[in-house]
Amino acid sequence: MIALYPGSFDPITLGHLDLIERASRLYERVIVAVAIDSGKSSLFSVAQRQAQIEKATVHLPNVVVDSFDGLTVEFARAHDCRVLLRGLRAVSDFEYELQMAQTNRTLSEAAETVFLVTAAEYSFLSSSTVRQIARLGGPVSHLVPPHVERDLREQFRE
Ligand code: ADP
């Protein structure tokens, strides 16, 4: 079974990566896909985010990285993904994720949304927190892979 893990990943964090590693042990193949139009303005380009995820997942042979425009369910259908993976960190994620899962179900019944509960040590972690700390010059080495830390430093030096 192929699972699709869609998201903004702006940038990928150790929380995302933990979820990807765990999913790679559950599914035959995991497609991590950067949403091109997620409705959020982004710090990194789609190509940069894709490259960051690829580098972070080189040790996982059944994980592939892609990007998509348009509806998640359409991308899932085109790639034969029967599972849409999402992460749940706290109660605050629940309402939004529930709404999205229900809505996706109205668009397609071919894919089921499956939630993985975040590892406790990353339950506070979000890409926006990482961007904010990096913008203020704080340390993020405990929150993102080393190459992403470098990209962040470079991005905010400019
Ligand atoms: P989106 O804009 O689609 O919410 P994100 O990149 O913010 O994209 O998140 C993608 C998915 O990863 C979401 O399901 C989110 O709940 C999950 N996620 C985000 N941060 C973490 C984390 N620290 N641990 C586990 N899952 C996470």
Backbone and ligand atoms as CSV (ligand in chain L), in Angstrom:
chain,resi,resn,atom,element,x,y,z
A,1,MET,N,N,0.833,-1.189,0.000
A,1,MET,CA,C,0.000,0.000,0.000
A,1,MET,C,C,0.875,1.249,0.000
A,2,ILE,N,N,0.452,2.242,-0.803
A,2,ILE,CA,C,1.227,3.478,-0.905
A,2,ILE,C,C,0.550,4.576,-0.088
A,3,ALA,N,N,1.336,5.278,0.725
A,3,ALA,CA,C,0.794,6.369,1.534
A,3,ALA,C,C,1.327,7.700,1.031
A,4,LEU,N,N,0.443,8.676,1.016
A,4,LEU,CA,C,0.832,10.031,0.608
A,4,LEU,C,C,0.891,10.916,1.850
A,5,TYR,N,N,2.015,11.577,2.045
A,5,TYR,CA,C,2.140,12.524,3.158
A,5,TYR,C,C,2.256,13.923,2.558
A,6,PRO,N,N,1.129,14.634,2.478
A,6,PRO,CA,C,1.144,15.972,1.882
A,6,PRO,C,C,1.360,17.051,2.934
A,7,GLY,N,N,1.959,18.155,2.542
A,7,GLY,CA,C,2.125,19.258,3.487
A,7,GLY,C,C,2.902,20.401,2.892
A,8,SER,N,N,3.103,21.426,3.698
A,8,SER,CA,C,3.866,22.593,3.237
A,8,SER,C,C,5.367,22.366,3.425
A,9,PHE,N,N,5.740,21.743,4.539
A,9,PHE,CA,C,7.153,21.431,4.831
A,9,PHE,C,C,8.055,22.645,4.598
A,10,ASP,N,N,7.702,23.755,5.241
A,10,ASP,CA,C,8.418,25.023,5.004
A,10,ASP,C,C,9.129,25.509,6.248
A,11,PRO,N,N,10.207,24.877,6.691
A,11,PRO,CA,C,10.874,23.705,6.107
A,11,PRO,C,C,10.484,22.419,6.840
A,12,ILE,N,N,11.042,21.286,6.341
A,12,ILE,CA,C,10.862,20.005,7.029
A,12,ILE,C,C,11.530,20.093,8.412
A,13,THR,N,N,10.849,19.539,9.427
A,13,THR,CA,C,11.395,19.542,10.795
A,13,THR,C,C,11.673,18.102,11.225
A,14,LEU,N,N,12.293,17.961,12.389
A,14,LEU,CA,C,12.532,16.606,12.921
A,14,LEU,C,C,11.214,15.917,13.269
A,15,GLY,N,N,10.168,16.698,13.523
A,15,GLY,CA,C,8.840,16.124,13.781
A,15,GLY,C,C,8.286,15.466,12.526
A,16,HIS,N,N,8.356,16.192,11.386
A,16,HIS,CA,C,7.947,15.599,10.099
A,16,HIS,C,C,8.767,14.332,9.826
A,17,LEU,N,N,10.073,14.452,10.041
A,17,LEU,CA,C,10.970,13.355,9.693
A,17,LEU,C,C,10.679,12.100,10.529
A,18,ASP,N,N,10.402,12.311,11.798
A,18,ASP,CA,C,10.045,11.189,12.675
A,18,ASP,C,C,8.798,10.482,12.132
A,19,LEU,N,N,7.840,11.290,11.699
A,19,LEU,CA,C,6.606,10.718,11.161
A,19,LEU,C,C,6.881,9.936,9.866
A,20,ILE,N,N,7.737,10.488,9.020
A,20,ILE,CA,C,8.076,9.821,7.755
A,20,ILE,C,C,8.787,8.491,8.028
A,21,GLU,N,N,9.718,8.510,8.980
A,21,GLU,CA,C,10.447,7.268,9.306
A,21,GLU,C,C,9.500,6.192,9.806
A,22,ARG,N,N,8.576,6.590,10.674
A,22,ARG,CA,C,7.621,5.608,11.207
A,22,ARG,C,C,6.688,5.095,10.109
A,23,ALA,N,N,6.256,6.007,9.235
A,23,ALA,CA,C,5.359,5.599,8.144
A,23,ALA,C,C,6.078,4.664,7.169
A,24,SER,N,N,7.369,4.887,6.984
A,24,SER,CA,C,8.119,4.057,6.028
A,24,SER,C,C,8.219,2.604,6.504
A,25,ARG,N,N,7.999,2.404,7.814
A,25,ARG,CA,C,8.000,1.034,8.337
A,25,ARG,C,C,6.615,0.396,8.242
A,26,LEU,N,N,5.604,1.234,8.004
A,26,LEU,CA,C,4.223,0.718,7.948
A,26,LEU,C,C,3.744,0.454,6.529
A,27,TYR,N,N,4.252,1.265,5.586
A,27,TYR,CA,C,3.749,1.185,4.210
A,27,TYR,C,C,4.858,0.793,3.250
A,28,GLU,N,N,4.407,0.172,2.164
A,28,GLU,CA,C,5.327,-0.259,1.115
A,28,GLU,C,C,6.126,0.918,0.566
A,29,ARG,N,N,5.372,2.015,0.371
A,29,ARG,CA,C,6.007,3.193,-0.163
A,29,ARG,C,C,5.339,4.446,0.417
A,30,VAL,N,N,6.134,5.460,0.680
A,30,VAL,CA,C,5.591,6.721,1.187
A,30,VAL,C,C,6.001,7.833,0.219
A,31,ILE,N,N,5.008,8.552,-0.278
A,31,ILE,CA,C,5.294,9.710,-1.119
A,31,ILE,C,C,5.109,10.965,-0.276
A,32,VAL,N,N,6.198,11.685,-0.068
A,32,VAL,CA,C,6.110,12.955,0.653
A,32,VAL,C,C,5.947,14.025,-0.414
A,33,ALA,N,N,4.847,14.769,-0.362
A,33,ALA,CA,C,4.587,15.710,-1.449
A,33,ALA,C,C,4.363,17.125,-0.928
A,34,VAL,N,N,5.136,18.036,-1.484
A,34,VAL,CA,C,5.028,19.447,-1.117
A,34,VAL,C,C,3.849,20.052,-1.885
A,35,ALA,N,N,2.930,20.639,-1.144
A,35,ALA,CA,C,1.782,21.289,-1.779
A,35,ALA,C,C,2.229,22.634,-2.334
A,36,ILE,N,N,2.069,22.796,-3.643
A,36,ILE,CA,C,2.546,24.025,-4.283
A,36,ILE,C,C,1.674,25.209,-3.873
A,37,ASP,N,N,0.377,24.994,-3.842
A,37,ASP,CA,C,-0.512,26.078,-3.425
A,37,ASP,C,C,-1.226,25.670,-2.146
A,38,SER,N,N,-0.557,25.895,-1.016
A,38,SER,CA,C,-1.167,25.487,0.246
A,38,SER,C,C,-1.938,26.647,0.867
A,39,GLY,N,N,-1.972,27.772,0.160
A,39,GLY,CA,C,-2.671,28.935,0.693
A,39,GLY,C,C,-1.828,29.702,1.706
A,40,LYS,N,N,-0.594,29.250,1.917
A,40,LYS,CA,C,0.282,29.961,2.856
A,40,LYS,C,C,1.425,30.575,2.062
A,41,SER,N,N,1.899,31.753,2.490
A,41,SER,CA,C,3.090,32.282,1.821
A,41,SER,C,C,4.296,31.555,2.419
A,42,SER,N,N,5.292,31.273,1.577
A,42,SER,CA,C,6.351,30.394,2.059
A,42,SER,C,C,7.714,31.084,2.109
A,43,LEU,N,N,8.555,30.543,2.965
A,43,LEU,CA,C,9.932,31.046,3.087
A,43,LEU,C,C,10.804,30.436,1.994
A,44,PHE,N,N,10.686,29.108,1.821
A,44,PHE,CA,C,11.504,28.399,0.827
A,44,PHE,C,C,10.667,28.076,-0.410
A,45,SER,N,N,11.344,28.034,-1.570
A,45,SER,CA,C,10.640,27.667,-2.798
A,45,SER,C,C,10.279,26.182,-2.739
A,46,VAL,N,N,9.387,25.759,-3.603
A,46,VAL,CA,C,8.990,24.350,-3.644
A,46,VAL,C,C,10.204,23.478,-3.947
A,47,ALA,N,N,11.049,23.923,-4.889
A,47,ALA,CA,C,12.246,23.148,-5.244
A,47,ALA,C,C,13.182,23.016,-4.057
A,48,GLN,N,N,13.349,24.093,-3.307
A,48,GLN,CA,C,14.211,24.041,-2.115
A,48,GLN,C,C,13.642,23.073,-1.073
A,49,ARG,N,N,12.343,23.153,-0.857
A,49,ARG,CA,C,11.717,22.282,0.150
A,49,ARG,C,C,11.822,20.824,-0.260
A,50,GLN,N,N,11.637,20.578,-1.562
A,50,GLN,CA,C,11.748,19.205,-2.066
A,50,GLN,C,C,13.173,18.682,-1.854
A,51,ALA,N,N,14.159,19.517,-2.167
A,51,ALA,CA,C,15.567,19.119,-2.003
A,51,ALA,C,C,15.877,18.859,-0.526
A,52,GLN,N,N,15.333,19.693,0.352
A,52,GLN,CA,C,15.563,19.508,1.804
A,52,GLN,C,C,14.990,18.167,2.269
A,53,ILE,N,N,13.810,17.823,1.771
A,53,ILE,CA,C,13.177,16.553,2.194
A,53,ILE,C,C,13.953,15.371,1.610
A,54,GLU,N,N,14.355,15.517,0.339
A,54,GLU,CA,C,15.116,14.427,-0.299
A,54,GLU,C,C,16.386,14.120,0.487
A,55,LYS,N,N,17.097,15.147,0.868
A,55,LYS,CA,C,18.344,14.971,1.613
A,55,LYS,C,C,18.072,14.341,2.987
A,56,ALA,N,N,16.976,14.741,3.600
A,56,ALA,CA,C,16.651,14.235,4.950
A,56,ALA,C,C,16.188,12.778,4.928
A,57,THR,N,N,15.778,12.296,3.747
A,57,THR,CA,C,15.206,10.943,3.680
A,57,THR,C,C,16.031,9.981,2.816
A,58,VAL,N,N,17.276,10.348,2.503
A,58,VAL,CA,C,18.103,9.465,1.645
A,58,VAL,C,C,18.277,8.073,2.238
A,59,HIS,N,N,18.203,7.991,3.569
A,59,HIS,CA,C,18.398,6.685,4.229
A,59,HIS,C,C,17.144,5.818,4.181
A,60,LEU,N,N,16.071,6.322,3.587
A,60,LEU,CA,C,14.808,5.574,3.546
A,60,LEU,C,C,14.475,5.217,2.090
A,61,PRO,N,N,14.837,4.003,1.658
A,61,PRO,CA,C,14.694,3.659,0.244
A,61,PRO,C,C,13.258,3.633,-0.282
A,62,ASN,N,N,12.282,3.466,0.607
A,62,ASN,CA,C,10.893,3.409,0.107
A,62,ASN,C,C,10.165,4.752,0.236
A,63,VAL,N,N,10.937,5.822,0.444
A,63,VAL,CA,C,10.339,7.160,0.516
A,63,VAL,C,C,10.718,7.947,-0.732
A,64,VAL,N,N,9.723,8.498,-1.401
A,64,VAL,CA,C,10.009,9.356,-2.552
A,64,VAL,C,C,9.412,10.741,-2.295
A,65,VAL,N,N,10.011,11.731,-2.932
A,65,VAL,CA,C,9.596,13.111,-2.693
A,65,VAL,C,C,9.079,13.705,-3.997
A,66,ASP,N,N,7.990,14.454,-3.878
A,66,ASP,CA,C,7.368,15.018,-5.069
A,66,ASP,C,C,6.715,16.344,-4.669
A,67,SER,N,N,6.072,16.983,-5.612
A,67,SER,CA,C,5.277,18.164,-5.285
A,67,SER,C,C,4.013,18.102,-6.126
A,68,PHE,N,N,3.011,18.846,-5.717
A,68,PHE,CA,C,1.768,18.804,-6.489
A,68,PHE,C,C,1.003,20.109,-6.377
A,69,ASP,N,N,0.238,20.350,-7.420
A,69,ASP,CA,C,-0.612,21.517,-7.507
A,69,ASP,C,C,-2.035,20.991,-7.542
A,70,GLY,N,N,-2.947,21.664,-6.933
A,70,GLY,CA,C,-4.338,21.208,-7.019
A,70,GLY,C,C,-4.728,20.344,-5.838
A,71,LEU,N,N,-5.769,19.569,-6.042
A,71,LEU,CA,C,-6.342,18.802,-4.933
A,71,LEU,C,C,-5.460,17.623,-4.515
A,72,THR,N,N,-5.320,17.452,-3.207
A,72,THR,CA,C,-4.549,16.326,-2.674
A,72,THR,C,C,-5.147,14.997,-3.132
A,73,VAL,N,N,-6.475,14.914,-3.109
A,73,VAL,CA,C,-7.115,13.632,-3.477
A,73,VAL,C,C,-6.867,13.267,-4.943
A,74,GLU,N,N,-6.721,14.300,-5.784
A,74,GLU,CA,C,-6.443,14.027,-7.202
A,74,GLU,C,C,-5.031,13.470,-7.371
A,75,PHE,N,N,-4.089,14.072,-6.634
A,75,PHE,CA,C,-2.708,13.584,-6.683
A,75,PHE,C,C,-2.660,12.158,-6.141
A,76,ALA,N,N,-3.416,11.924,-5.071
A,76,ALA,CA,C,-3.454,10.583,-4.467
A,76,ALA,C,C,-3.994,9.565,-5.472
A,77,ARG,N,N,-5.042,9.951,-6.157
A,77,ARG,CA,C,-5.655,9.048,-7.140
A,77,ARG,C,C,-4.673,8.726,-8.274
A,78,ALA,N,N,-4.024,9.785,-8.765
A,78,ALA,CA,C,-3.093,9.614,-9.886
A,78,ALA,C,C,-1.900,8.727,-9.522
A,79,HIS,N,N,-1.557,8.705,-8.227
A,79,HIS,CA,C,-0.384,7.923,-7.805
A,79,HIS,C,C,-0.775,6.670,-7.040
A,80,ASP,N,N,-2.060,6.343,-7.094
A,80,ASP,CA,C,-2.527,5.101,-6.500
A,80,ASP,C,C,-2.300,5.036,-4.982
A,81,CYS,N,N,-2.443,6.179,-4.332
A,81,CYS,CA,C,-2.254,6.229,-2.868
A,81,CYS,C,C,-3.610,6.040,-2.195
A,82,ARG,N,N,-3.710,5.023,-1.384
A,82,ARG,CA,C,-4.985,4.801,-0.683
A,82,ARG,C,C,-4.978,5.370,0.728
A,83,VAL,N,N,-3.828,5.876,1.138
A,83,VAL,CA,C,-3.720,6.460,2.471
A,83,VAL,C,C,-3.189,7.891,2.375
A,84,LEU,N,N,-3.883,8.812,3.058
A,84,LEU,CA,C,-3.379,10.174,3.219
A,84,LEU,C,C,-2.891,10.296,4.647
A,85,LEU,N,N,-1.604,10.511,4.791
A,85,LEU,CA,C,-1.017,10.574,6.131
A,85,LEU,C,C,-1.010,12.001,6.642
A,86,ARG,N,N,-1.395,12.164,7.899
A,86,ARG,CA,C,-1.255,13.462,8.538
A,86,ARG,C,C,-0.772,13.243,9.956
A,87,GLY,N,N,-0.167,14.263,10.528
A,87,GLY,CA,C,0.335,14.152,11.893
A,87,GLY,C,C,-0.564,14.904,12.852
A,88,LEU,N,N,-0.750,14.364,14.036
A,88,LEU,CA,C,-1.499,15.074,15.071
A,88,LEU,C,C,-0.555,15.398,16.214
A,89,ARG,N,N,-0.416,16.669,16.492
A,89,ARG,CA,C,0.468,17.076,17.581
A,89,ARG,C,C,-0.311,17.300,18.865
A,90,ALA,N,N,-1.305,18.148,18.792
A,90,ALA,CA,C,-2.050,18.506,20.005
A,90,ALA,C,C,-3.519,18.635,19.634
A,91,VAL,N,N,-4.330,18.876,20.643
A,91,VAL,CA,C,-5.765,19.043,20.410
A,91,VAL,C,C,-6.003,20.145,19.381
A,92,SER,N,N,-5.133,21.156,19.407
A,92,SER,CA,C,-5.298,22.288,18.489
A,92,SER,C,C,-5.235,21.861,17.024
A,93,ASP,N,N,-4.520,20.787,16.709
A,93,ASP,CA,C,-4.475,20.291,15.320
A,93,ASP,C,C,-5.778,19.611,14.930
A,94,PHE,N,N,-6.485,19.101,15.949
A,94,PHE,CA,C,-7.548,18.146,15.678
A,94,PHE,C,C,-8.677,18.714,14.824
A,95,GLU,N,N,-9.147,19.910,15.186
A,95,GLU,CA,C,-10.312,20.449,14.504
A,95,GLU,C,C,-10.035,20.682,13.014
A,96,TYR,N,N,-8.878,21.279,12.739
A,96,TYR,CA,C,-8.497,21.549,11.357
A,96,TYR,C,C,-8.314,20.241,10.580
A,97,GLU,N,N,-7.624,19.286,11.198
A,97,GLU,CA,C,-7.335,18.022,10.517
A,97,GLU,C,C,-8.612,17.217,10.285
A,98,LEU,N,N,-9.524,17.265,11.266
A,98,LEU,CA,C,-10.793,16.552,11.122
A,98,LEU,C,C,-11.593,17.136,9.953
A,99,GLN,N,N,-11.634,18.457,9.900
A,99,GLN,CA,C,-12.368,19.142,8.835
A,99,GLN,C,C,-11.780,18.780,7.468
A,100,MET,N,N,-10.452,18.777,7.401
A,100,MET,CA,C,-9.790,18.469,6.138
A,100,MET,C,C,-10.050,17.011,5.729
A,101,ALA,N,N,-9.968,16.105,6.704
A,101,ALA,CA,C,-10.184,14.688,6.397
A,101,ALA,C,C,-11.628,14.456,5.929
A,102,GLN,N,N,-12.568,15.103,6.609
A,102,GLN,CA,C,-13.984,14.945,6.226
A,102,GLN,C,C,-14.212,15.518,4.829
A,103,THR,N,N,-13.617,16.687,4.581
A,103,THR,CA,C,-13.794,17.326,3.274
A,103,THR,C,C,-13.191,16.452,2.176
A,104,ASN,N,N,-11.998,15.937,2.425
A,104,ASN,CA,C,-11.361,15.079,1.423
A,104,ASN,C,C,-12.220,13.852,1.129
A,105,ARG,N,N,-12.905,13.379,2.144
A,105,ARG,CA,C,-13.789,12.222,1.954
A,105,ARG,C,C,-14.971,12.544,1.049
A,106,THR,N,N,-15.423,13.804,1.119
A,106,THR,CA,C,-16.523,14.188,0.230
A,106,THR,C,C,-16.033,14.293,-1.212
A,107,LEU,N,N,-14.725,14.505,-1.378
A,107,LEU,CA,C,-14.160,14.639,-2.727
A,107,LEU,C,C,-13.782,13.295,-3.318
A,108,SER,N,N,-13.363,12.381,-2.455
A,108,SER,CA,C,-12.977,11.057,-2.936
A,108,SER,C,C,-13.027,10.054,-1.794
A,109,GLU,N,N,-13.620,8.924,-2.076
A,109,GLU,CA,C,-13.649,7.883,-1.049
A,109,GLU,C,C,-12.558,6.848,-1.284
A,110,ALA,N,N,-11.732,7.107,-2.296
A,110,ALA,CA,C,-10.673,6.150,-2.634
A,110,ALA,C,C,-9.546,6.165,-1.613
A,111,ALA,N,N,-9.363,7.307,-0.953
A,111,ALA,CA,C,-8.249,7.416,0.002
A,111,ALA,C,C,-8.781,7.633,1.420
A,112,GLU,N,N,-8.110,6.996,2.373
A,112,GLU,CA,C,-8.452,7.155,3.795
A,112,GLU,C,C,-7.382,8.006,4.453
A,113,THR,N,N,-7.818,8.964,5.269
A,113,THR,CA,C,-6.837,9.732,6.032
A,113,THR,C,C,-6.440,8.935,7.268
A,114,VAL,N,N,-5.141,8.786,7.460
A,114,VAL,CA,C,-4.624,8.085,8.634
A,114,VAL,C,C,-3.753,9.071,9.414
A,115,PHE,N,N,-4.009,9.167,10.707
A,115,PHE,CA,C,-3.235,10.085,11.552
A,115,PHE,C,C,-2.191,9.332,12.346
A,116,LEU,N,N,-0.975,9.836,12.321
A,116,LEU,CA,C,0.039,9.320,13.231
A,116,LEU,C,C,0.234,10.377,14.314
A,117,VAL,N,N,0.295,9.896,15.544
A,117,VAL,CA,C,0.474,10.813,16.665
A,117,VAL,C,C,1.954,11.154,16.770
A,118,THR,N,N,2.228,12.431,16.891
A,118,THR,CA,C,3.611,12.876,16.918
A,118,THR,C,C,4.375,12.328,18.130
A,119,ALA,N,N,5.665,12.173,17.961
A,119,ALA,CA,C,6.516,11.790,19.087
A,119,ALA,C,C,6.450,12.919,20.115
A,120,ALA,N,N,6.358,12.550,21.398
A,120,ALA,CA,C,6.146,13.545,22.457
A,120,ALA,C,C,7.168,14.686,22.393
A,121,GLU,N,N,8.424,14.331,22.071
A,121,GLU,CA,C,9.453,15.386,22.088
A,121,GLU,C,C,9.295,16.403,20.957
A,122,TYR,N,N,8.456,16.076,19.966
A,122,TYR,CA,C,8.253,17.020,18.862
A,122,TYR,C,C,6.847,17.600,18.844
A,123,SER,N,N,6.097,17.376,19.899
A,123,SER,CA,C,4.678,17.760,19.869
A,123,SER,C,C,4.498,19.282,19.873
A,124,PHE,N,N,5.526,20.007,20.260
A,124,PHE,CA,C,5.454,21.472,20.281
A,124,PHE,C,C,5.995,22.073,18.987
A,125,LEU,N,N,6.526,21.226,18.124
A,125,LEU,CA,C,7.350,21.705,17.015
A,125,LEU,C,C,6.552,21.941,15.732
A,126,SER,N,N,6.713,23.127,15.175
A,126,SER,CA,C,6.085,23.416,13.881
A,126,SER,C,C,7.067,24.186,13.008
A,127,SER,N,N,6.831,24.141,11.694
A,127,SER,CA,C,7.710,24.872,10.777
A,127,SER,C,C,7.699,26.363,11.095
A,128,SER,N,N,6.536,26.873,11.482
A,128,SER,CA,C,6.465,28.318,11.744
A,128,SER,C,C,7.296,28.693,12.975
A,129,THR,N,N,7.323,27.829,13.990
A,129,THR,CA,C,8.176,28.088,15.160
A,129,THR,C,C,9.638,28.123,14.732
A,130,VAL,N,N,10.008,27.146,13.903
A,130,VAL,CA,C,11.393,27.074,13.424
A,130,VAL,C,C,11.758,28.350,12.654
A,131,ARG,N,N,10.871,28.784,11.775
A,131,ARG,CA,C,11.146,30.003,10.990
A,131,ARG,C,C,11.313,31.216,11.900
A,132,GLN,N,N,10.461,31.271,12.918
A,132,GLN,CA,C,10.505,32.412,13.823
A,132,GLN,C,C,11.806,32.451,14.624
A,133,ILE,N,N,12.213,31.294,15.152
A,133,ILE,CA,C,13.462,31.244,15.921
A,133,ILE,C,C,14.641,31.618,15.026
A,134,ALA,N,N,14.658,31.020,13.805
A,134,ALA,CA,C,15.768,31.273,12.889
A,134,ALA,C,C,15.817,32.738,12.478
A,135,ARG,N,N,14.661,33.324,12.277
A,135,ARG,CA,C,14.592,34.739,11.889
A,135,ARG,C,C,15.218,35.622,12.971
A,136,LEU,N,N,15.038,35.207,14.226
A,136,LEU,CA,C,15.570,35.999,15.343
A,136,LEU,C,C,17.001,35.592,15.701
A,137,GLY,N,N,17.574,34.696,14.894
A,137,GLY,CA,C,18.972,34.311,15.104
A,137,GLY,C,C,19.189,33.268,16.186
A,138,GLY,N,N,18.123,32.599,16.606
A,138,GLY,CA,C,18.237,31.584,17.661
A,138,GLY,C,C,18.649,30.230,17.112
A,139,PRO,N,N,18.962,29.271,18.014
A,139,PRO,CA,C,19.417,27.947,17.580
A,139,PRO,C,C,18.248,27.040,17.172
A,140,VAL,N,N,18.432,26.323,16.063
A,140,VAL,CA,C,17.384,25.394,15.612
A,140,VAL,C,C,17.953,23.992,15.349
A,141,SER,N,N,19.214,23.766,15.769
A,141,SER,CA,C,19.850,22.483,15.451
A,141,SER,C,C,19.145,21.291,16.103
A,142,HIS,N,N,18.384,21.533,17.168
A,142,HIS,CA,C,17.647,20.452,17.821
A,142,HIS,C,C,16.258,20.267,17.206
A,143,LEU,N,N,15.931,21.066,16.189
A,143,LEU,CA,C,14.579,21.038,15.617
A,143,LEU,C,C,14.523,20.612,14.158
A,144,VAL,N,N,15.626,20.789,13.437
A,144,VAL,CA,C,15.654,20.472,11.999
A,144,VAL,C,C,16.958,19.733,11.659
A,145,PRO,N,N,16.988,19.023,10.516
A,145,PRO,CA,C,18.248,18.388,10.090
A,145,PRO,C,C,19.312,19.461,9.821
A,146,PRO,N,N,20.609,19.086,9.940
A,146,PRO,CA,C,21.701,20.070,9.798
A,146,PRO,C,C,21.665,20.869,8.490
A,147,HIS,N,N,21.323,20.215,7.370
A,147,HIS,CA,C,21.329,20.960,6.097
A,147,HIS,C,C,20.215,22.007,6.057
A,148,VAL,N,N,19.122,21.736,6.755
A,148,VAL,CA,C,18.026,22.711,6.810
A,148,VAL,C,C,18.438,23.897,7.693
A,149,GLU,N,N,19.164,23.579,8.750
A,149,GLU,CA,C,19.679,24.648,9.622
A,149,GLU,C,C,20.565,25.587,8.800
A,150,ARG,N,N,21.410,24.995,7.948
A,150,ARG,CA,C,22.292,25.820,7.099
A,150,ARG,C,C,21.471,26.690,6.147
A,151,ASP,N,N,20.451,26.066,5.528
A,151,ASP,CA,C,19.596,26.829,4.598
A,151,ASP,C,C,18.924,28.004,5.309
A,152,LEU,N,N,18.483,27.751,6.539
A,152,LEU,CA,C,17.799,28.808,7.297
A,152,LEU,C,C,18.761,29.950,7.600
A,153,ARG,N,N,19.969,29.569,8.008
A,153,ARG,CA,C,20.958,30.606,8.338
A,153,ARG,C,C,21.248,31.468,7.118
A,154,GLU,N,N,21.400,30.785,5.981
A,154,GLU,CA,C,21.688,31.482,4.729
A,154,GLU,C,C,20.526,32.397,4.335
A,155,GLN,N,N,19.332,31.866,4.447
A,155,GLN,CA,C,18.123,32.594,4.058
A,155,GLN,C,C,17.990,33.906,4.856
A,156,PHE,N,N,18.289,33.826,6.147
A,156,PHE,CA,C,18.099,35.011,6.984
A,156,PHE,C,C,19.313,35.929,7.013
A,157,ARG,N,N,20.417,35.457,6.424
A,157,ARG,CA,C,21.582,36.331,6.297
A,157,ARG,C,C,21.333,37.329,5.162
A,158,GLU,N,N,20.544,36.861,4.180
A,158,GLU,CA,C,20.333,37.685,2.976
A,158,GLU,C,C,19.531,38.957,3.290
L,1,ADP,P1,P,0.205,21.921,6.185
L,1,ADP,O1,O,0.332,23.311,5.662
L,1,ADP,O2,O,-0.417,20.973,5.189
L,1,ADP,O3,O,-0.401,21.827,7.552
L,1,ADP,P2,P,2.734,21.254,7.454
L,1,ADP,O4,O,4.055,21.082,6.796
L,1,ADP,O5,O,2.600,22.342,8.459
L,1,ADP,O6,O,1.722,21.397,6.257
L,1,ADP,O7,O,2.299,19.891,8.142
L,1,ADP,C1,C,2.113,18.724,7.404
L,1,ADP,C2,C,1.605,17.634,8.324
L,1,ADP,O8,O,2.618,17.291,9.249
L,1,ADP,C3,C,0.380,18.023,9.157
L,1,ADP,O9,O,-0.463,16.897,9.279
L,1,ADP,C4,C,0.960,18.382,10.484
L,1,ADP,O10,O,0.026,18.166,11.529
L,1,ADP,C5,C,2.119,17.399,10.552
L,1,ADP,N1,N,3.168,17.894,11.439
L,1,ADP,C6,C,3.679,19.127,11.512
L,1,ADP,N2,N,4.619,19.214,12.474
L,1,ADP,C7,C,4.700,17.986,13.027
L,1,ADP,C8,C,5.457,17.438,14.100
L,1,ADP,N3,N,6.280,18.183,14.831
L,1,ADP,N4,N,5.293,16.116,14.376
L,1,ADP,C9,C,4.413,15.380,13.663
L,1,ADP,N5,N,3.651,15.840,12.668
L,1,ADP,C10,C,3.784,17.131,12.352
